[in-house]
Amino acid sequence: MSTINREAYPLDARRNFIAFCMDLTTAMAGLSFVPATIVLVGLASRFTENKVLLGVVAMIGSVSWLLPQLFAARMVHGKKHQRPYMVIPLVIGRNTYLLMAIWLYVTRAQDPVLTLWLLIGSVAVFFITDSLASVAWFDILSRVLSARARGRSLAIGSFIGLIAGIGSGLIVERVLSPSGPPFPTNYAVIFLCAWVCFQSSSIAILCIKETPMSEQEHAHTAESNFVNNLLTVVRTDRVMQRLILARVFTGIETMAAAFYVVFIRERLGLGDAILGVFSIASVAGGILGTAFFGWLADRRGSRSVIHFSVALQVIAPVLALTVAAFPAIPTEAPWLATGFFIVVIAINGAVGQAGLLGFQGYPLDVAPERYRAMYVGVLNSVSGVVSLTPLLGGLLLEALTKSATSATAYSVVFAIAAVCVVAGMFTSFGLPKPARSK
């Protein structure tokens, strides 16, 4: 919200600040119960050993969340009030995890193939509806909070959410331990806990008071052609082009990230209980990342968050490559190999939390008001295409393991990811510094 609006509606500003914080807190606690590359892949590995299908499970959430956003941007384009486009999809989609919990508990997953595809479907529906709501969410956020207040609310909400996520990780570790409920009741409990958190997030969203688009901007936007504006932005906006390119390069790391846990579990023969340890590592990394990147965003803006988060991201595939390329490490020092991957998962957790303040926050700082939803939609849709790379990673692993060792196959995938992230880091250095409001 601008300074004028904050003075005119001080109570609304505080209310919205708290509501956004609570929304993020509870949503992130819910996501900490079911991280895609840890818990969801762990569940899917009970039903199949096919790397392609495991790659699908790992990527389906991010792909389903990112790809529809250009459609969502078109849907809210020219709309003065965007609240219905935020609330209605969430009401529809956030019950899929409850249905998944009921299915696992009632059927006992006796049909593993059907259960696997229901898992993929429920995750897809959850994230597609969340995606449709997210473009309106970002646009409303940019209207009701200033750049600095926006950064603080995202940082505070994420930080508290990650603290709560430690509790989520501990519950996951306990539920999946040998002393926990039997399979698949243990996973049903996890999905139920996630559903409770997401319903709390929806309640917080209902408390957000929207500031409608100004009459002038509404009139201008309503008369404009979405497709023509989209083509103009993509063809002529050098900043957006560089931002997209950097996001593409860094996003390719998901090709490797989808298989970090799969690789180390296969290599060391680790059981399901390690998933809770990795979940806690991811949350702990996210907490540290949120604290640092939140401070950085408040002091130096979203561009600096992009620079530092990408530099940190480079370390993850490099560490994974080290373990895969040197078999003596997991053979002679399995504790060291496990420690390396705990660090890798923690780094991914930190980098993941930087997204709201970095790649997703930057367009909110540089885009004209009437094009803001379009910028967010374009960037996230491109990111959705890149999120398909776990499927490519699975295909590469399946193909390479036919003519080489498993360690060699994983080394190739991890090396490609490392090179791409380095390219993304150098690309991001050319992004201009956006002007910031107080």
Secondary structure, DSSP 8 states (H G I E B T S, - for coil): --HHHHHH-HHHHHHHHHHHHHHHHHHHHHHHHS-IIIIIHHHHTTT---HHHHHHHHHHHHHHHHTTHHHHHHHHTT-S--HHHHHHHHHHHTTHHHHHHHHHHHHTT-SHHHHHHHHHHHHHHHHHHHHHHHHHHHHHHHHHS-HHHHHHHHHHHHHHHHHHHHHHHHHHHHHHSTTS--TTHHHHHHHHHHHHHHHHHHHHHHT-------HHHHHHHHHS-HHHHHHHHHHH-HHHHHHHHHHHHHHTTHHHHTTHHHHHHHHHT--THHHHHHHHHHHHHHHHHHHHHHHHHHHH-HHHHHHHHHHHHTHHHHHHHHHHH-THHHHH-HHHHHHHHHHHHHHHHHHHHHHHHTTTHHHHHHS-GGGHHHHHHHHHHHHHHHTTHHHHHHHHHHHHTTTS-HHHHHHHHHHHHHHHHHHHHHHHTT--------
